[in-house]
Amino acid sequence: MGGIRWVGVILIAAGVLALVYGGFSYTKENTAAKLGPIELKVEETKRVNVPMWAGVAAIAVGGVVLLGAGRK
């Protein structure tokens, strides 16, 4: 499988994952206070929402890439 086909497959997979999960979350660690050798750290969980249109667009572009790569 050529490199351009891999790009198409990855775009389709990313689009499907975006539609199924709707986004992703990550944890960010911040130092809230530091008093000498003592540190107070806070973990924040943040969520990033992926719009539905972005997932559909990734699937469509991936399909076009696969079709374009197959016509050579």
N, C-alpha and C positions, 0 to 999 in steps of 0.2 A: 504494500500500500504506500503510495507516494505521500510526500509531506503535505501537499495541499489537501489531499483527502483526509489526513489526520486532523487538519484544521476544521474541515467541515464536520467531522464526527464529534470533535470536542465542542464545537458551537452548538450542535444539536443536543448533546448531553447536558451542556450548561443550561440551555433553554428549558429542557425538560425538568432539570433540578430546580430551576427558578420558579417554574409553574407549580411543582409539587410542594416545595417548602416555602416559597414566598419570601425568602430572605435567609439571612444567617446572623448568628450572634457571636460576640467575642468578649473576652474579659480583659479589662484594662486595670493595671495596678498603679495606684498613686500613693505618694508619701504625703500623709496628712499633717504630720508633725514630727519634728526631730529635736529631741532634747538631750544633747550629749550623745551617749552611746545608745539611747533608747529611740527607736523609730516606731511610729504608728502608721501602718499601711492600710489602705482601703482598696478593696477590689470592687470595680463597677462592671456590671454586665450590660453591654450595649447591643442593640439589635439594629441591623441594617435591612430595610425592606427593599426587595427588588420588584419594580413594577411589573404587572402582568404583560404589558406591551413589550417590555424588554425581553422577556422570555419567549414570547411569540416571534419577535423580530430575530432573536438568535437562532431559533429553529428554522425560520424562513431563509435566513442568510446561509446557514449551514447546508440546507437543501440545495440552494442555488450553487454553492461552492462544490458540492458533490456532483451535481449535474454537469457543471462546467468542467470539472476535472475528468469526468467520464467521457466527454465528447472529443477528447484529443486523439 
